[in-house]
Amino acid sequence: MVNFANFREIGRKIVCVGRNYKDHAIELGNAIPKKPMIFLKATSSYVADGKPIVIPPGCENLHQEVELGVVISKEAKNIQKDQWQDYVAGYVVALDMTARDFQNEAKKEGAPWFLAKSFDTSCPVSNFIEKSAIADPHNVELYCVINGAEKQRSKTDVMIFDIPTLLEYITKYTTLAPGDLLLTGTPAGVCRVLPGDVIEFGITGIIKSNVTVQ
């Protein structure tokens, strides 16, 4: 039997969804997507609970993005919406750390923004949350607090594309493997973080994690 508490070691990829909360798209001046915006983070970007985020060389504007993560339980291809729960092993809460200056520069040049999202330590994750601990992942509250000041708080029911829709869409094109992580997007409230900042992020009443910025 697979031990999904070790998802960081067994998963092959981190599949991310951009602009999946309307308020976040608006705060960055981006258009609201009509279909899921999908990108990848490297698994080498994982940071275990309590380990530091290291700002990448040359980055002057690093942002935090708290997200609900879905850990995949088995090989998934061409999932139908009504089957989605059969492919969920459990959940995590994560930070999709983004070197916003790297990303903005790449966008201006029409270039990929892999380094903005996949530098080492760009994906802090909580401990694994058993599937049974979250009755409805579309009815939990994400939050992020930096140095004691709340920056992000949102219910997941306002995601533009829900988990069944995301899994159906993604698995039309790429196969998900056991231990893969789907990050479902971030709400409004992202901001610049600095060396020495302490970030607490979690799901209200379920789990919390802490990470420092170096």
Backbone torsions as a table, in degrees:
resi	resn	phi	psi	omega
1	MET	NA	138.3	-179.3
2	VAL	-74.6	134.0	175.2
3	ASN	-94.6	99.4	-174.2
4	PHE	-75.1	-7.8	170.8
5	ALA	-61.4	-21.3	178.3
6	ASN	-99.2	30.3	-175.8
7	PHE	-56.0	-31.2	-179.0
8	ARG	-65.1	-27.8	179.9
9	GLU	-88.4	-29.1	-173.7
10	ILE	-99.3	-21.8	-178.6
11	GLY	-72.5	151.0	-178.8
12	ARG	-97.3	-25.1	-174.5
13	LYS	-155.7	159.8	173.5
14	ILE	-116.1	110.7	-178.8
15	VAL	-98.6	126.2	-173.0
16	CYS	-118.5	153.2	-179.9
17	VAL	-118.2	122.4	178.8
18	GLY	-90.4	147.3	172.4
19	ARG	55.1	42.8	-177.5
20	ASN	-93.0	2.6	172.2
21	TYR	-124.9	124.8	-175.4
22	LYS	-57.0	-42.1	-175.7
23	ASP	-65.9	-30.7	177.7
24	HIS	-72.5	-42.1	177.0
25	ALA	-58.4	-42.1	-178.4
26	ILE	-66.0	-41.2	-176.3
27	GLU	-66.0	-24.3	177.9
28	LEU	-98.4	2.6	178.2
29	GLY	73.6	26.8	-178.8
30	ASN	-100.2	156.5	176.5
31	ALA	-71.1	150.8	175.1
32	ILE	-76.8	125.4	-176.2
33	PRO	-71.8	147.7	176.3
34	LYS	-96.2	-13.8	172.6
35	LYS	-144.5	158.9	-175.9
36	PRO	-57.1	136.8	174.3
37	MET	-96.6	115.1	-171.6
38	ILE	-113.1	134.8	172.2
39	PHE	-145.3	171.5	-177.8
40	LEU	-116.4	148.4	163.7
41	LYS	-113.3	145.4	177.5
42	ALA	-72.1	145.6	177.2
43	THR	-66.4	-18.1	175.8
44	SER	-70.5	-7.5	179.0
45	SER	-85.7	-6.5	-178.7
46	TYR	-60.2	141.5	170.8
47	VAL	-128.6	124.1	178.7
48	ALA	-72.1	158.9	-179.8
49	ASP	-52.6	127.6	176.9
50	GLY	92.0	-10.8	178.2
51	LYS	-86.9	155.9	-174.2
52	PRO	-81.6	154.5	166.0
53	ILE	-89.6	130.0	178.7
54	VAL	-108.9	118.0	-179.6
55	ILE	-63.4	130.1	-176.6
56	PRO	-69.3	152.5	-179.0
57	PRO	-55.6	131.4	176.4
58	GLY	86.9	-8.2	-179.0
59	CYS	-79.6	127.7	179.1
60	GLU	-114.0	-4.0	-175.3
61	ASN	-146.8	78.4	-179.0
62	LEU	-93.2	127.9	-179.6
63	HIS	-112.5	150.7	173.1
64	GLN	-101.4	145.1	177.3
65	GLU	-139.0	106.0	-179.2
66	VAL	-79.0	138.0	-174.4
67	GLU	-146.3	149.8	169.1
68	LEU	-81.9	130.3	177.6
69	GLY	-111.0	141.9	179.2
70	VAL	-113.5	122.5	179.0
71	VAL	-93.2	127.0	-175.7
72	ILE	-80.8	138.4	-173.5
73	SER	-93.7	-29.1	-175.9
74	LYS	-155.8	166.7	-178.8
75	GLU	-54.1	130.6	-172.5
76	ALA	-129.8	117.7	176.7
77	LYS	-140.1	132.1	179.0
78	ASN	54.3	49.4	177.4
79	ILE	-67.6	138.9	169.6
80	GLN	-92.0	150.1	-175.4
81	LYS	-54.2	-40.3	-175.9
82	ASP	-75.8	-2.1	179.1
83	GLN	-104.4	-0.4	-165.3
84	TRP	-58.4	-36.8	-176.5
85	GLN	-67.2	-22.5	178.5
86	ASP	-67.4	-15.6	-175.0
87	TYR	-109.6	8.6	-179.1
88	VAL	-104.4	120.6	176.2
89	ALA	-85.7	-34.8	-177.7
90	GLY	171.3	-160.0	-171.4
91	TYR	-138.6	165.5	168.7
92	VAL	-143.2	166.9	164.8
93	VAL	-112.5	139.9	-171.7
94	ALA	-137.5	163.5	168.9
95	LEU	-113.4	120.3	171.5
96	ASP	-89.7	89.5	-179.2
97	MET	-72.0	134.6	-173.8
98	THR	-130.7	121.8	172.5
99	ALA	-77.7	90.7	-169.4
100	ARG	-64.4	-34.9	177.8
101	ASP	-66.7	-39.2	175.5
102	PHE	-61.3	-44.3	-177.1
103	GLN	-64.5	-46.2	-178.5
104	ASN	-63.9	-38.8	178.0
105	GLU	-64.2	-43.1	179.4
106	ALA	-63.8	-41.2	179.1
107	LYS	-61.0	-42.8	-179.8
108	LYS	-61.3	-33.2	-178.3
109	GLU	-90.5	-0.9	-177.3
110	GLY	67.2	27.6	-175.6
111	ALA	-105.6	158.8	175.3
112	PRO	-63.5	152.9	-179.5
113	TRP	-116.2	43.8	179.8
114	PHE	-57.7	-47.7	-176.2
115	LEU	-65.8	-28.7	179.2
116	ALA	-65.5	-25.9	-174.2
117	LYS	-113.2	-19.2	-169.2
118	SER	-120.8	16.4	174.5
119	PHE	-63.1	155.5	178.6
120	ASP	-54.6	136.1	179.7
121	THR	76.2	18.0	-178.6
122	SER	-87.2	3.3	179.9
123	CYS	-137.2	73.3	171.9
124	PRO	-65.0	137.5	179.8
125	VAL	-133.8	149.9	175.5
126	SER	-75.9	177.2	168.2
127	ASN	-65.5	159.6	-179.6
128	PHE	-65.0	137.1	177.7
129	ILE	-108.6	120.6	179.2
130	GLU	-59.0	144.1	-179.1
131	LYS	-54.9	-37.6	-177.3
132	SER	-66.9	-18.0	-177.7
133	ALA	-78.9	-15.1	179.5
134	ILE	-124.4	101.3	-177.1
135	ALA	-65.7	-38.2	-179.2
136	ASP	-141.4	105.5	-178.5
137	PRO	-67.6	-10.7	176.7
138	HIS	-92.4	12.2	179.8
139	ASN	-141.2	47.0	173.3
140	VAL	-123.4	163.8	-176.3
141	GLU	-114.5	119.2	174.7
142	LEU	-86.7	147.1	174.6
143	TYR	-148.5	157.5	175.5
144	CYS	-144.9	128.3	-179.1
145	VAL	-123.6	130.9	179.7
146	ILE	-118.6	120.8	-178.3
147	ASN	51.8	38.3	177.3
148	GLY	85.6	-5.5	-179.4
149	ALA	-104.4	126.0	-179.8
150	GLU	-69.1	131.2	179.6
151	LYS	-114.9	-37.2	-177.9
152	GLN	-134.4	138.5	172.0
153	ARG	-158.7	123.7	-177.8
154	SER	-160.8	146.3	169.9
155	LYS	-79.7	148.7	-179.2
156	THR	-78.2	-6.6	-179.3
157	ASP	-72.5	-5.7	178.2
158	VAL	-100.8	10.5	172.1
159	MET	-58.2	140.2	178.2
160	ILE	-67.2	-45.6	179.1
161	PHE	-116.2	119.6	-178.0
162	ASP	-77.8	174.5	-174.5
163	ILE	-61.2	-45.7	177.5
164	PRO	-56.5	-41.9	179.7
165	THR	-64.3	-43.0	-179.5
166	LEU	-63.9	-45.9	-178.2
167	LEU	-66.4	-39.4	177.6
168	GLU	-62.7	-45.6	-177.8
169	TYR	-65.3	-50.8	-175.8
170	ILE	-62.5	-43.9	-174.1
171	THR	-77.7	-3.2	167.9
172	LYS	-67.7	-29.1	-170.5
173	TYR	-111.8	-32.0	-176.9
174	THR	-142.0	142.9	-179.1
175	THR	-82.7	130.8	173.6
176	LEU	-93.2	143.9	-176.0
177	ALA	-113.6	160.5	176.8
178	PRO	-55.5	131.2	-179.3
179	GLY	91.1	-12.3	174.5
180	ASP	-61.6	151.5	-178.3
181	LEU	-117.9	130.3	172.7
182	LEU	-105.0	118.8	174.8
183	LEU	-97.5	127.8	-164.4
184	THR	-98.6	11.9	176.3
185	GLY	103.8	165.1	-175.3
186	THR	-122.6	146.2	173.4
187	PRO	-82.1	-179.4	-179.7
188	ALA	-64.9	160.1	175.4
189	GLY	114.8	6.3	177.9
190	VAL	-65.3	149.1	-177.6
191	CYS	-156.6	171.0	179.0
192	ARG	-71.9	135.0	173.6
193	VAL	-113.9	153.5	-172.3
194	LEU	-129.0	160.2	176.2
195	PRO	-54.7	135.8	-178.9
196	GLY	94.7	-14.6	178.8
197	ASP	-64.6	142.5	174.4
198	VAL	-110.5	122.1	-177.2
199	ILE	-110.6	123.8	170.3
200	GLU	-106.9	131.6	179.9
201	PHE	-140.9	149.5	-177.8
202	GLY	-178.3	-168.4	174.1
203	ILE	-119.7	120.6	-174.0
204	THR	-52.5	126.3	176.3
205	GLY	77.7	0.5	-176.1
206	ILE	-122.7	-50.7	-176.4
207	ILE	-160.3	151.2	172.0
208	LYS	-141.7	152.8	178.4
209	SER	-135.9	158.4	178.1
210	ASN	-131.9	142.0	179.2
211	VAL	-147.4	147.3	177.2
212	THR	-108.2	158.2	179.0
213	VAL	-106.2	133.7	178.1
214	GLN	-116.5	NA	NA
